[in-house]
Amino acid sequence: MSLELLLSRLERFPTVGLCDLPTPLRPLKNLSQHLGGPMIWEKREDVTGQGMGGNKLRKLDRVLHRAVQDGADTLVSGGVVQSNSQRQVAAAAAILGLDCHLAVYHGRVTPPTAQYNTSGNALLNHLYGATLHPKTWTGDRNGPVQALAQELLAEGKRPFVVPYGVSDALGAVGYSSAIAEIAAQSAQNGFTPTSVVHCTGSGATQAGLAMGAQSALPDCKIVGIDIDAEPERVKGDVIEYAIGGAALLGIPFDASQIEVIAGHAGPAYGIPNDATIHALQIAGRFEALTLDPVYSAKGMAGLIALIRTGHWKNDDNVIFLNTGGTPSLFAYADALSILPFSRS
Ligand SMILES: Cc1ncc(COP(=O)(O)O)c(C=O)c1O
């Protein structure tokens, strides 16, 4: 298997043109020097396209081709109040000229600030024209979305369900294009990445990276940092979507290589701890790298912890995949200004 084969298999899955690709790969020299570890690079998945970007757009680009083919007139999805996934579904619907209905889960995250329910992604959902349906969080991620789709169908709509986090086998296929870009961009820069580190939750981002890497970058480890405080559930979902995605693409996949690291999710999903805030601060201070307190800063906290335990050699090249999520930063503003800046 090779990069060329992965690219040729990906061509069998058309996009709807949501993304501006490739996203940049930039060296984080100041942060690498500050941490005294390997060379760190940022893959900028925060700028995948319109609607303030993020990792979900890359999945949606291929998943929504099915919606268009099916003649859908409405996208239906679900997530917590500050879900980046929902915001990107709402953005995609606006771009494709579709209606958007979102099941918004209250109760999974206790609002940490007064701005939580109205700022950041919640505000953008309104601006992008989505209709919001408040639901009580029960732990069932997709049930209320399916029920909402049935209601819309009964009203005469043609709904297309986008799964929680845009995570399923086709979402994983969509995300594997990121590793194809990383393979090409790292080769242009004269290195082979030792690892790609990123935060992982609903699973299809890691699934796409892992199955794609086994074909296009076999010497690169994909390291998922759990942000859901459910590492076993996350690992199981990653494996399920990677098996399904690899079958769609017709490429091999070895589940024994899936690595999900626990211990950086903070006290709970959606709640930052001191390490999360420290990661936000030093990424901003040394690189103007704007992380978010729910996802990417927890991923960065995991990366920092691994560097501090000597996980890599100084001449290794490690890519931090910045999955986006910046809008939620503003919904957490009051919770983030409490700690003074600390370099160590
Ligand atoms: C900013 C951000 N990063 C990472 C993730 C995790 O990606 P996945 O759900 O595919 O594991 C999400 C998912 O919501 C996200 O919004």
The ligand as a Gaussian input file, in Angstrom:
#p B3LYP/6-31G(d) Opt

LIG

0 1
 C      -12.419000      20.766000      18.045000
 C      -12.587000      19.290000      18.066000
 N      -11.489000      18.526000      18.132000
 C      -11.557000      17.183000      18.160000
 C      -12.765000      16.532000      18.141000
 C      -12.757000      15.042000      18.213000
 O      -12.939000      14.474000      16.955000
 P      -13.719000      13.101000      16.865000
 O      -15.078000      13.381000      17.460000
 O      -13.748000      12.753000      15.433000
 O      -12.999000      12.110000      17.696000
 C      -13.953000      17.279000      18.071000
 C      -15.254000      16.610000      18.080000
 O      -16.267000      17.140000      18.364000
 C      -13.856000      18.695000      18.026000
 O      -14.945000      19.466000      17.959000

